[in-house]
Amino acid sequence: MTTQARRSPDAAGLGRRRFLQAGAGFGALTLTGGLAGRALAQTPTLDMWWWGEQELPGLQAYLDKAIAAFDLAQITPMLQDTAVVISQFQTAAAAGNPPDIQYLWNGIYHMESVWLGYLAALSDVMDPGILAASNHGPLSRFDGKVWRMGWYPLPMPWYFNKDLFDRAGLNADAPPATWDGLLAACEALKTAGIEPFGGGVQDGYWAEWYLTHALSQNLDTVGDAVNLFIGDLDFREPRYHQHWVKLAELRDAGFLNKDMASLELYPGIDLCVNGQLGICSSIGTRLPADAKTTNGRIGCMTLPVFGQGKLAGRPVVDMQGLGISAGSEAPDIAARFLEFLNAPEQLASFWEATGWIPAASGFDDSVISDPSVKDLWTRWGKGNNITNITNLMPGQFYEQAAIPTGQNIITAGMSGEEAGELAARVAQEWRDFNPDLVETYRKWAAELSAG
Amino acid sequence: MRRNSPLLPYLFVLPLAGLLTFVFGLSLVRLVEFSFKQVRGIDGPWIGLRNYELVLGQPLFREAVWHNIQLFLVIPVIVVIALVLALLLYERLPGWRIHRTILFLPYVLAIPIIAVVMKQLFQFSGPVNTVLSALSLDFLVLDWIGSADVALWTVMGLILWRETALGVILFLSRLMALDETLIEAARLDGAGWRHRAWYILIPQMRGVIEFFVVISAITMLSAVFAYVYVIGGGRGGPGTATMVIELYIFNALVRTSLPGVAAAVSVMLFLVALILIRALFVLRRREED
């Protein structure tokens, strides 16, 4: 059979009128399609690089829903790997091709990008009321401007296992509040055959969290932490390494769990949740699941007080956030999207998808039903909290002093004084390696100290 | 150009040489340039040798170099074990096929996979210590990855296990290529396995052994990142007990925002690797002569 023979009789007999009609119809279709395509092309497209699913499962589902509901722009999200959240953004920004919206950790983790000129001031593009209600925290401010919006908070409590406290004859409704009280509680736990205190320090984060709670106890302002790095204060002074002396004290008394050095942070917290460890450092986003696992037998406390500083004994709340690239071609629309995330229905959607509390004040927290989470939110989130001071540490200090000191005290017999010496030396090295940043840090410290 | 022109082979190689020059040469030039700059973002002011001065004066860098040097201790052990295993496999002892597969397996698996498994095994409350305790060998119960005194040795053990497999592969392939008549003649003359190995096989393997030693040296210097990253908790820990040069570079580049410093250390590492490669060529040439 030939090709000709397979053609339909109608097509073969297409008349001139039918041909013209078909042509007109095709033309109209093309025109309509073209206009629709142009309209689609005019819808701005934004890139959003984000992180957080790792610590808050459900965030991706929430974000997908929010992006679908936002009609001013087409947003393409990209989940970043933990190791490259900062470097990937800074490299892209330096190359002139940054995302429009970027996930930003607190403090120095985004402030360096501010100083490099990679971020837009949100106070210039966002509604001031919405921005303030996002509870971005003091470490998002520099040069009188706000550079980051708060997205979700991270209260940082110390867990204690109430069942183990009961077994050791301790009052599970009144955890220790002073250092002597802590030592007595640890002794009671140890006597009862329970490992008293610790977690997992193998990946280093426990050492960072310990500094979060312990270094702040001898500081009067958040800016004092920066003063330690720029050399205006000195880690070799007893007051500024007392926290490491206290850690060595716990080690020498045999209060730290024996596998602490070979366990990572989260498996270490699991020990406390599973009833194998009395007290450990944790993070609020874990509490809903941990409270459920233990039928509410996990309690939250602040690190018992030993220090004399004005920040001692206050609950710590860190804050994750979002910002807009200075290189964004549509900063206003990006700002509208950030505002959109703060709308009450979006805050409710956030809670629904993640089971966790969004940062904005507009969130109706009456929906929190779990008594443990409610208690944490009341005392930490709404309490007289302080920010996480380790967010003020330069990366070099964090890697070469903050983490090694904690690990060396726990695993290698380092003393608190030696830790202070190491910290002072690394702070000096940071100043030598980064002479161009010292003055900027000094300015930041002055702003933070002024409140 | 005539077909027998001496330039013709170079013409064929030219496109690839051009591509390699562009990809690697340009990167190398930029790397050297960065090492003399205080880089912020993707560029910065010229600061001469300051990055080199800072790095060479820093105790942490010297400690990282010392750890790499300590890793060199593994090389003779790897060579001896790989050689013995290859010779045994060559003799086709009973079950040699399954033994060969078992020996090659670690090299087939990716380093992070075996390192993660090893890390689980060697945790203080992990299976290795549990078995040792059950066997009443409590004096061997150590904090393999958590102790600053032991962690680097644990890394060495992991490297030894995996890199030995490469040695066995290389040595065995060389043995397979040897002329069997000489070995058969020695066997007929009554030479035992030890004599055959020492006087006939090993002398003929000298070239491949030297090659493996140089390759292993380069590995210990610049290809142990994955081992220490996993075993050392991603930070060369505990403390700085497993910090090596590669991790130092990674930290400088990614975690401490010091690309200029990372470049300076990379340049130094590159030069040392070049010296080792040069040593390999000298050895080869001497052998050929």
HADDOCK unambig.tbl for C-alpha pairs under 7 A between the chains (distance, minus, plus):
assign (segid A and resid 87 and name CA) (segid B and resid 254 and name CA) 5.92 0.50 0.50
assign (segid A and resid 90 and name CA) (segid B and resid 41 and name CA) 6.34 0.50 0.50
assign (segid A and resid 91 and name CA) (segid B and resid 41 and name CA) 6.27 0.50 0.50
assign (segid A and resid 91 and name CA) (segid B and resid 42 and name CA) 6.94 0.50 0.50
assign (segid A and resid 94 and name CA) (segid B and resid 41 and name CA) 5.54 0.50 0.50
assign (segid A and resid 94 and name CA) (segid B and resid 42 and name CA) 5.99 0.50 0.50
assign (segid A and resid 202 and name CA) (segid B and resid 146 and name CA) 6.56 0.50 0.50
assign (segid A and resid 202 and name CA) (segid B and resid 233 and name CA) 5.61 0.50 0.50
assign (segid A and resid 202 and name CA) (segid B and resid 238 and name CA) 6.50 0.50 0.50
assign (segid A and resid 203 and name CA) (segid B and resid 233 and name CA) 4.23 0.50 0.50
assign (segid A and resid 203 and name CA) (segid B and resid 234 and name CA) 6.50 0.50 0.50
assign (segid A and resid 259 and name CA) (segid B and resid 124 and name CA) 5.43 0.50 0.50
assign (segid A and resid 259 and name CA) (segid B and resid 125 and name CA) 6.42 0.50 0.50
assign (segid A and resid 261 and name CA) (segid B and resid 146 and name CA) 4.33 0.50 0.50
assign (segid A and resid 261 and name CA) (segid B and resid 147 and name CA) 6.95 0.50 0.50
assign (segid A and resid 262 and name CA) (segid B and resid 123 and name CA) 5.49 0.50 0.50
assign (segid A and resid 262 and name CA) (segid B and resid 124 and name CA) 6.02 0.50 0.50
assign (segid A and resid 262 and name CA) (segid B and resid 145 and name CA) 5.73 0.50 0.50
assign (segid A and resid 262 and name CA) (segid B and resid 146 and name CA) 4.27 0.50 0.50
assign (segid A and resid 395 and name CA) (segid B and resid 255 and name CA) 5.98 0.50 0.50
assign (segid A and resid 395 and name CA) (segid B and resid 256 and name CA) 4.51 0.50 0.50
assign (segid A and resid 396 and name CA) (segid B and resid 256 and name CA) 4.90 0.50 0.50
assign (segid A and resid 404 and name CA) (segid B and resid 238 and name CA) 6.94 0.50 0.50
assign (segid A and resid 404 and name CA) (segid B and resid 239 and name CA) 3.85 0.50 0.50
assign (segid A and resid 404 and name CA) (segid B and resid 240 and name CA) 6.35 0.50 0.50
assign (segid A and resid 405 and name CA) (segid B and resid 239 and name CA) 6.64 0.50 0.50
assign (segid A and resid 407 and name CA) (segid B and resid 238 and name CA) 5.67 0.50 0.50
assign (segid A and resid 407 and name CA) (segid B and resid 239 and name CA) 5.17 0.50 0.50
assign (segid A and resid 408 and name CA) (segid B and resid 238 and name CA) 6.77 0.50 0.50
assign (segid A and resid 408 and name CA) (segid B and resid 239 and name CA) 5.15 0.50 0.50
assign (segid A and resid 411 and name CA) (segid B and resid 146 and name CA) 6.71 0.50 0.50
assign (segid A and resid 411 and name CA) (segid B and resid 147 and name CA) 5.54 0.50 0.50
assign (segid A and resid 411 and name CA) (segid B and resid 148 and name CA) 6.38 0.50 0.50
assign (segid A and resid 412 and name CA) (segid B and resid 147 and name CA) 6.82 0.50 0.50
assign (segid A and resid 412 and name CA) (segid B and resid 148 and name CA) 5.84 0.50 0.50
assign (segid A and resid 433 and name CA) (segid B and resid 54 and name CA) 7.00 0.50 0.50
